[in-house]
Amino acid sequence: EAAAAHLPGGDQLPWLERLAAEHDNLRAAVGWAVEEGEPETALRFGAALWRFWQLCGHLQEGRAEMARILDMPGSEAPTRERMRALDADGGLRYWSADLPGADVRYHEQLELAEALGDTTGTADALFNLSHTMFLLDRDDDAAERMADECIRLYREVGDERGLARVGWTRVNRMMQSPPPDIGQLMLDMLHRFEEIGDDWYVALAQGTLSWEAFARGDGLAALRGGLASMLGHHAMGDVASVTIFMRGFAVVFDDLGMREEAVVVISAFEALCQRYGVRPPAFFEELAGLSGRREIDVAPYPDAVARGTAMSLDETVDYVTRVGQEYL
C-alpha cells in the first residue's frame, strides 16, 4: 500500500523494483488471503497491486488474481476495500482492451462509492467511466457531464492531480474533432503536469502531442514527441505504456517511408503485447486515427518480422530510438 501511493509517478521505478523483488512473496500472500478466507486482506492486496501488475506487464496474472479475490466468499460486502478493488479490476481490464468489462466494474465502483458517501471514490469512478462510456457509447455529452461532476468533486477534496488528469482526458477527447488550438491546449496541460510534478502524465501529454502532430501531417514533430514520451515512460519502468507506443511508431515510420523499420516495430509490438498481456485501449488507438488508418504490409519483409518478434522491450526501445534519431 505504501508503494501504491507512488504508482504511477515519477518516482515509481524504485517502488516497482521493490515489488518485483518480492513478487513471489506477494503471490504467496494473496494466495494465503484467498485460501484462508480473509477477504478484506485480499481486496487490499488487489487494490494496492494493480498498478504494479499493469506497469510491469503482468496483466494476465493481475486479472486472474482479481477474479479470485472478487469471487471469494465475503468479498461482496459493501466496503471501501471492495470499492478500490473494483477500480483495480476495471483498470486491468481497460489496459488489456476489455472495455465492456472495465465499464461494468466502473459502474459497480460508482454505485458502491455513492452508497458509502465516499467523495474521492465517486470522483475516481466518474473519471474512469468518462473513458469507457465515451468509447463504448460515443456519447461525448455524457462524458462531459461526468467530467464536470468529477471536477466539482476533486475540487471539493482538494485533489489538484485529479483535476489536471480530467483536463488531459478532455483535451484528448477533442482529438475526435480537433479545434484549431488542440496542440496549444495539450501543451498547456503538459506545463500543468510539470508544475505539479506528475511525471507520468507529462509523458502521456507528450504522447498526445505526438499523435496531434501526426494527425495534422507533421511526421517529424510526431516522431520527436513520440520519442520524448516513450523514453520518459521507459525511464519510469512502465512496460505497458512503452509497449503500446510501438503501435504508433510503426505507423509513423511507415508514413515517413521507412517500410522495413515499420515492419520490425509492428512485429515487436505484437510480440510484446502477447508477452505482457497488454493491448492498447481504444482511446490510444483512435488518437490521430491510428485504428484502421494504415495496415502495415509485413509480407515483403520476413526477416524484419523475425527480428522484431525476437526483440525484448529494451532492445525495441533502443532500436526505435536509434532509427528515430537517425531520421531526425
C-alpha positions in Angstrom: 0.0 0.0 0.0 3.0 2.3 0.6 4.2 1.5 -2.9 0.7 2.0 -4.4 0.8 5.7 -3.4 3.7 6.2 -5.9 2.1 4.3 -8.8 2.1 5.8 -11.4 4.5 8.6 -10.8 8.0 10.0 -11.5 9.5 8.1 -8.5 7.8 4.8 -9.3 10.9 2.9 -10.5 12.4 2.0 -7.1 9.0 1.1 -5.8 8.3 -1.2 -8.8 11.8 -2.7 -8.3 10.9 -3.4 -4.6 7.6 -5.0 -5.6 9.3 -7.1 -8.3 11.9 -8.3 -5.8 9.0 -9.5 -3.6 6.8 -10.8 -6.4 6.8 -14.4 -5.3 6.1 -13.4 -1.7 3.3 -11.2 -2.8 1.8 -14.1 -4.8 2.0 -16.3 -1.8 0.4 -13.6 0.4 -2.5 -13.1 -2.0 -2.9 -16.8 -2.3 -2.9 -17.2 1.5 -5.6 -14.5 1.9 -7.9 -16.1 -0.6 -7.4 -19.7 0.7 -7.7 -18.8 4.3 -10.9 -16.7 3.7 -9.5 -13.3 4.5 -11.5 -11.1 2.0 -10.5 -7.7 3.4 -6.8 -8.5 3.2 -7.2 -10.0 -0.3 -9.1 -6.9 -1.5 -6.5 -4.6 -0.1 -3.8 -6.6 -1.9 -5.6 -6.4 -5.2 -6.2 -2.6 -4.9 -2.6 -2.0 -4.0 -1.0 -4.3 -6.6 -2.9 -3.5 -9.7 -0.7 -0.7 -11.0 2.3 -3.0 -10.4 0.7 -5.7 -12.5 -0.2 -3.1 -15.2 3.1 -1.1 -15.3 5.3 -4.2 -15.2 3.3 -6.2 -17.8 1.7 -8.7 -15.5 -1.8 -8.0 -16.7 -2.9 -11.7 -17.2 -1.7 -12.5 -13.7 -3.4 -9.5 -12.3 -6.7 -10.3 -13.9 -6.6 -13.9 -12.7 -5.8 -12.8 -9.2 -8.6 -10.2 -9.2 -11.1 -12.8 -10.4 -10.1 -15.0 -7.4 -10.3 -12.1 -5.0 -13.6 -10.7 -6.1 -15.3 -14.1 -6.3 -14.2 -15.3 -2.9 -16.9 -15.6 -0.1 -17.2 -12.4 1.9 -15.6 -10.1 -0.8 -19.1 -8.9 -1.9 -19.6 -6.9 1.3 -20.1 -3.1 0.5 -16.8 -1.8 1.8 -14.2 0.7 0.7 -11.8 -2.2 0.2 -14.2 -3.7 -2.4 -14.7 -0.3 -4.0 -11.0 0.1 -4.5 -10.7 -3.5 -5.8 -13.4 -2.8 -8.4 -11.4 0.2 -9.5 -8.3 -2.1 -9.8 -10.1 -4.8 -11.8 -11.6 -2.2 -14.1 -8.1 -0.7 -14.7 -6.6 -4.1 -15.6 -9.5 -4.8 -18.0 -9.1 -1.4 -19.6 -5.4 -1.9 -20.2 -6.0 -5.2 -21.8 -8.6 -3.7 -24.1 -11.6 -5.2 -22.4 -13.7 -2.1 -22.5 -17.1 -3.7 -21.8 -15.7 -5.5 -18.8 -14.0 -2.3 -17.5 -17.2 -0.4 -17.9 -19.1 -2.9 -15.8 -16.6 -2.7 -13.0 -16.5 1.1 -13.1 -20.3 1.3 -12.8 -20.1 -1.1 -9.8 -17.4 1.1 -8.3 -19.5 4.2 -8.8 -22.6 2.7 -7.2 -20.6 1.5 -4.2 -18.8 4.8 -3.8 -22.0 6.7 -3.8 -23.6 4.3 -1.3 -20.6 4.7 1.0 -20.6 8.5 0.6 -17.0 8.4 -0.5 -16.3 11.6 -2.4 -12.9 10.7 -3.7 -14.1 7.2 -4.7 -17.1 8.7 -6.5 -14.8 11.2 -8.4 -12.4 8.4 -9.3 -15.3 6.2 -10.6 -16.7 9.1 -12.7 -13.2 9.7 -14.1 -12.9 6.0 -15.1 -16.4 6.0 -16.6 -15.8 9.1 -18.7 -13.3 7.0 -20.6 -15.3 3.8 -21.2 -18.7 5.4 -21.8 -17.3 7.8 -24.3 -15.6 4.9 -26.2 -18.4 2.5 -26.0 -21.4 4.8 -26.4 -19.8 7.6 -28.4 -21.7 10.0 -26.0 -19.4 13.0 -25.7 -22.1 15.0 -23.8 -22.4 12.3 -21.1 -18.6 12.1 -20.8 -18.5 15.9 -20.4 -21.2 15.8 -17.7 -19.2 13.2 -15.9 -16.1 15.3 -16.3 -17.9 18.4 -14.8 -19.0 16.4 -11.8 -15.5 14.9 -11.5 -14.0 18.4 -11.4 -16.5 19.5 -8.8 -15.7 16.6 -6.5 -11.9 16.8 -7.0 -12.1 20.5 -6.1 -14.2 19.6 -3.0 -11.4 17.3 -1.7 -8.6 19.5 -3.0 -7.1 17.0 -5.5 -5.0 19.0 -7.9 -3.6 16.0 -9.6 -7.1 14.6 -10.2 -8.2 17.9 -11.7 -5.3 18.0 -14.1 -5.9 14.5 -15.2 -9.5 15.3 -16.0 -8.3 18.1 -18.1 -6.0 15.7 -20.0 -8.8 13.4 -20.9 -11.0 16.3 -22.0 -8.3 17.5 -24.5 -7.8 14.0 -25.7 -11.5 13.6 -26.5 -11.2 16.7 -28.7 -8.9 14.7 -30.9 -12.0 13.2 -32.4 -12.9 16.6 -34.0 -10.0 18.8 -33.1 -10.4 22.5 -32.7 -7.6 24.7 -34.2 -5.8 25.1 -30.8 -5.7 21.4 -29.7 -1.9 21.4 -29.7 -1.8 24.5 -27.5 -4.4 23.1 -25.2 -2.3 19.9 -24.7 0.9 22.0 -24.3 -0.8 23.9 -21.5 -1.7 20.5 -19.9 1.9 19.4 -20.3 3.1 22.5 -18.4 0.5 22.0 -15.7 1.7 18.4 -15.1 5.3 19.7 -14.9 4.2 22.3 -12.3 2.6 19.7 -10.1 5.3 17.1 -10.6 3.1 14.5 -12.3 5.8 13.0 -14.4 3.7 10.0 -15.7 1.2 12.4 -17.2 4.0 14.6 -18.5 5.0 11.6 -20.6 1.3 10.9 -21.6 0.9 14.6 -22.6 4.0 14.3 -24.8 2.5 11.3 -26.4 -0.8 13.1 -27.2 1.2 16.0 -28.7 2.9 13.4 -30.9 -0.5 12.0 -32.1 -1.8 15.5 -32.7 1.2 16.3 -34.8 0.7 13.2 -36.8 -3.0 13.9 -37.3 -2.1 17.3 -38.9 0.6 15.7 -41.1 3.8 16.7 -39.3 5.6 13.4 -39.1 8.8 14.9 -37.8 7.1 16.5 -34.8 5.2 13.3 -34.2 8.5 11.4 -34.1 10.2 13.9 -31.8 7.2 13.9 -29.4 6.8 10.2 -29.5 10.5 9.6 -28.6 10.3 12.0 -25.7 7.2 10.2 -24.4 8.5 6.7 -24.9 11.8 7.5 -23.2 10.0 9.1 -20.3 7.8 6.1 -19.7 10.8 3.7 -20.2 12.8 5.6 -17.6 9.9 5.1 -15.1 9.9 1.3 -15.8 6.5 1.5 -17.5 6.3 -1.7 -19.6 2.7 -1.3 -20.6 2.8 2.3 -22.0 6.1 1.6 -23.8 4.6 -1.5 -25.4 1.5 0.4 -26.5 3.6 3.2 -28.0 5.2 0.8 -30.5 2.0 0.7 -32.5 2.2 4.4 -33.1 5.9 4.3 -34.0 5.3 1.6 -36.6 2.6 3.8 -38.3 4.9 6.9 -38.1 7.9 5.0 -39.6 5.7 3.7 -42.4 4.3 7.1 -43.1 7.8 8.5 -43.3 8.8 5.9 -45.9 10.7 3.6 -43.5 8.9 0.5 -44.5 11.2 -2.2 -43.3 11.8 -0.4 -40.0 8.0 -0.1 -39.5 7.7 -3.9 -40.0 10.4 -4.5 -37.3 8.5 -2.3 -34.9 5.0 -3.6 -35.6 6.3 -7.2 -35.2 7.9 -6.3 -31.9 4.7 -4.6 -30.8 2.6 -7.7 -31.5 5.1 -10.0 -29.7 5.4 -7.7 -26.7 1.6 -7.4 -26.4 1.4 -11.2 -26.2 4.3 -11.4 -23.8 2.8 -8.9 -21.3 -0.9 -9.3 -21.9 -1.2 -5.6 -22.9 -3.5 -4.3 -25.7 -3.8 -0.7 -26.5 -7.1 0.8 -25.1 -9.2 2.0 -28.0 -8.6 5.6 -26.7 -4.9 5.4 -27.7 -5.7 3.6 -31.0 -8.1 6.3 -32.0 -5.9 9.3 -31.3 -4.8 10.5 -34.7 -6.9 7.8 -36.3 -4.4 5.0 -35.7 -7.1 2.3 -35.7 -7.7 1.4 -39.3 -5.6 4.2 -40.7 -2.9 2.1 -42.0 -2.3 -1.7 -42.1 1.4 -2.3 -42.4 2.2 -4.9 -45.1 4.7 -7.2 -43.4 4.7 -9.9 -46.2 7.7 -8.4 -48.2 9.9 -8.3 -45.1 10.1 -11.8 -43.4 13.5 -11.1 -42.0 12.2 -7.9 -40.4 9.3 -9.8 -38.9 11.6 -12.3 -37.4 13.9 -9.6 -36.0 11.1 -7.6 -34.4 9.4 -10.7 -32.9 12.6 -11.7 -31.2 13.3 -8.3 -29.6 13.0 -7.6 -25.9 11.3 -4.5 -24.7 14.7 -2.8 -24.1 16.0 -3.8 -27.5 12.9 -2.4 -29.1 13.3 0.9 -27.3 16.9 1.1 -28.4 16.0 0.3 -32.0 13.2 2.8 -32.2 15.4 5.5 -30.5 18.3 4.8 -32.9 16.1 4.8 -36.1 14.2 7.8 -35.0 17.2 9.9 -34.1 19.0 9.0 -37.3 15.9 10.1 -39.3 15.7 13.4 -37.4 
